[in-house]
Amino acid sequence: MAIVDLITSGLGLLASEKDITPTWVEGVMRGSGNLEDGVTVTSVSTERIGEGVGILSILQRVIPTYSGPTKAPKTFVVKYPTDDATQRFTADALVLYIRELLFYRECAPSAPFTTAKCYAQAIEDENTNFTIAMEDISHYRGLNQIDGVSLAESKILLETLADYHAMWWNSPKLSGMQDVFQPLLNPTYEAVLPMLWAQGWPNVEQYAGHRLPDSVRSIGEIWGGKVSWMLSNLMTPNTLCHGDYRADNIMFDGTDPAIIDFQLIGVGSGMYDVGYFISQSIATDVRRGHDKELVDTYLNRIEFHGIDIDRDEMWRQYLVTIVFCVTYGVTSFASYAEQNERGQHLITDMLLRSLDCVVDNDALKVIA
């Protein structure tokens, strides 16, 4: 199956729902080898999906009507930049969109998990306007970040994560990929993340201040000044991190995990993905008391691949990570008032779960 370049093919990028025309859809399906000669797309309907789930992009399901019998998919999904100004600024400042395009072209075919097939993609050279057209895998069983992931399935997902990380562990290929898959420690993050934190923290205090654990309330004042230190402690041993390994980006095809959303992929310690997943995708009452058990599940699988690790250092990096990853909830609070009910619930849960994880493991001490 070919991946259509939307710019060189003349089909163009999507800026809004009105750009999803029968001609555009037919070009994507035929160019990717999914539509037979003599069959056309006669009409198209769309539906918005992922609201309150996908934060940095618009996701729409496309439902084509064909002129006759065809093997072409009955539905597929398109993804293009968010129309939320705050989140678009975040995506642009952190150079996020191009990462997913490159992952689908270069890395997805060898990944040790299922992901959506990519039919078409492109990004503008002088801007971050982009579009991806991909397989609709909504028939897989999706996880829900608000509900959280069970311990049993969390262990499966941590082993899958270890399989993925092991493929790239200290790989010499990583140095040549960092122009797109940026290292966790990079000048953009160092400059932008403290600013985004400062924009989000006042809304945290306004909308969720009464729910913050007292023992970590001081994080609002000290986190921004520790960004460079935290990221520098999450750079070795390095691998290709997913960067957004959380429940809303994970499905199950039977018992096999299916992973989506590669906009935050980057180079750094695998403990980054581990700490992010554990601290935000498992409900506090399920996770509490099981952190080391979950981390050991991941580390055991890494060792299964013949990789030597320093377990004490990996645990220290886990503590650094869960403090760092409080940023996801905080920076998302900058647009709290504009989010729908599900979005507000999600970012509040992300924040409170991550802070509970910091409290339970006395992790704030690592950056003090």
Phi, psi and omega in degrees: 000130179275152172257119184285131170274111188293334181277307182292335178281348181085002180287323176089164180271158177270134173248338179199175182301327184294343179280352181272081185261164174304321179296316180297313181297317180299320178296320178294314184291319181288318182295330180272001177083019183257354183234125183287154173301141178091348176255135181238168173261118185266334178198166182217137167238159182222159172216137179287134178231165173076011179292132185079002177241298175280123186260327189259355183217159170269135177240131177225139173272132180253129181241097180279152167250128184257158183283347181192183180302141183202156173274354183300149182298143178289332176216158167209175187240139173244150183223130178209173193299147177300151173262007174276117187299320181294313181290326177295320177299318179299312181297319180292315183296325183263005176053060188267323194294320184294337183297318182294321179299315181292323179300313181297325180285319193253330191246328186303320184300333182254003182294145182276033177210164176282144169214171182292140172292141178262124179267323184201154179193161171183158174219144181288143182295323186257010181208178177255014173297130184212166172211139170233135170247127187216167179301141173273109181250030182291348177284346172289159179280114181274152172265163184231118185294327179294317177292323181089166184255141179291162177298318183298312180287331176299321179293321175300316183289328176289325175292320176298318177299318178297320177300318179294312180297322183299328179298331187245007189298116181050033182289135176296342179293336187296325183298330180274358183251357191281352173295328178256306178276082190295146174295152178304321176268105178211156186301326180295311178300317182299325181276319190274320187298317176299324179294315179295322176299314181297329178286326184275328188299320177302324177289327174302313180295324182289314188263337184226008184304325182289349182253000182284134175297132184301326186290345179238012181299333181291348181300331180302325183272331189258340188300312185303325181282353183250006185302308182299318179297314181297313182294324179295336178273001181237035184249343180221147349294145187259157178207188178263104182278143173294317176090338180218045184280089183220167190303320183291349177254017184229138176228173174233127170263091191069244177257003183263128178292143173236127187245141178228176172066095184243033182283340182253013183298140183194178184258130178175193179290138177299340179295341176299309179297322182297309181294323179296313181297309185296319187283343186233344183252001177241127180303144185306316183290341176275317182288321191307127180089357184240009184304309183294325177298318181289317178298319179296328176301315178294312184294323177300320180290324175299315179294329176303330179275009177082019182262129177275136182224156173261102187295324178296318179292322179296322178293320177299318178294328175300316180296317177300316183298314185292333173289313180301318188287357170300337182301328184297315177292318184293310183294328178290338179292345178301330180248025185305314184295335182270349182285152172285179186300318181294319179297318178296320178297317182297308185290332174292317178296318178304315182294307187291321177298317182294321178292321176299320180295320176299316180297310186300331183253010180048044190280339182298338180297336183287340179250359182291000000 
